[in-house]
Amino acid sequence: MSKRRKSSRTASQRTGEPKRQKLRDVFVPRPFQGLADEPEWIALRELVPAASAPLKLSASLVEQYGDRPVTLSTVLPMALPAMTKPDGRVLIGLQRHVQSGDVSRDLSVALLRALETEPGEQVSIPALPDEGPRLQDVLDDGPLDITVHDGFGYWLDEGADEDPNVAASLDRANASIYPTVRMSAAHAAYWCRVPEKSHVRWVLSEDEDSAMDALARLSAEGLLLLGDGTKFAGMFRAHGLLVPVWDLPREPDAGEWEAPLADFTKRYAEAVAASDPLTGEQRRARQGLLGRQITLR
């Protein structure tokens, strides 16, 4: 009895369909590197509940799609990656449920798909994007002009009738917001108040090793605190940069911490500029800081 030979052809070859290439996810540890405001991009993605900033399209995209208004939002309704408004405006959400290993590529795909979508229609976004342009390629880059909001009302179209379901959704979202203030004493630093205390969190712009060495120098000299009643809680990594966190008394408000933070930024700048090798005490302080890294939830 002859044996039946197994076909080695794939299903796509048998049907004549083009072979689908499997997409590979690639992890990019600093997805916002190269953008003019890398620390603020990270802060808006990881620290700030409700904020927005206008974005400018690159010259090639303006030529292709027109100079359409684009707004970066910390989060959109239902954590959507992108929305288009009936008047042609595009909103891009930083905080979303599904993401790949390259956040910059994710956001670029969301922007491009939104520009290709008819105004007011739902934007279709792939879960895992293929290779292609990143934020650094599709924006006319510059410092972000950030507005921090005390609620998500900026989602709504001005003058539009308020849907009861939308209103209820907004109420739930607004109830989850902790009061947050953008600090002026340091770039990409934010104060927030939680039920039992307050925090200041600052996204440092230096690479991790330089930032860690500077903090170690300050720690060895006892200069990490922002004042009486404060505590250096530790730090966490966010998209390749360090974010130190201070615990503060629940009162007073953010404005009272501007001067202490300004003093700290001067100490930190001097520590970053130091070029001499770390002393034994500073190396031990560095090891201690490494053991105090925390996870932001």
Secondary structure, DSSP 8 states (H G I E B T S, - for coil): ----------HHHHHT------------S-TTTTSTTHHHHHHHHHT-SSEEEEE-B-HHHHHHH-S--EEEES--GGG-SEEE-TTS-EEEESS-S---S-HHHHHHHHHHHHHHS-TTS-----SS--S---HHHHB-------EE-SSSGGGS-TT----HHHHHHHHHHHHT---EEE-SSSTTEEEEE-SS-EEEEE---S-HHHHHHHHHHHHHTT----STT-EEEEEEEETTEEEEEEEE-S-S-GGGGHHHHHHHHHHHHHHHH--S---HHHHHHHHHHHTTB----
